[in-house]
Amino acid sequence: MIDEEGKVQVGSRVRIKTMQDMYIAGNLLPKESYIYGVITGFQISRINIGIKQIIINKTPFAVNLELYDNDGYLGLYVPHSNFREFS
């Protein structure tokens, strides 16, 4: 879940709150932890976010993740974004 509001552009950092426990390299990342992603691009009504590092107990873990929305498509759906109007 995106845990902040605001205008973003490519390269902006976004805070994400986990909705369930996850394991990264055998280490527990508890539910409601914060991870950070970077806006990597825009599509019509979608924002692409990539995650390159997750920190658990002050230890960084390199990852290569892209966010997919609940509908299974790449990027997070943003129904009324200004970018869509601009496109």
Buried (B, 14 or more C-beta within 10 A) or exposed (E): EBEEEEEBEEEEEBEBEBEEEBEBEEEEBEEEBEBBBBBBEBBEBBBBBBBEEBBBEEEEEEEEEEBEEEEEEEBBEBEEBEBBEEE
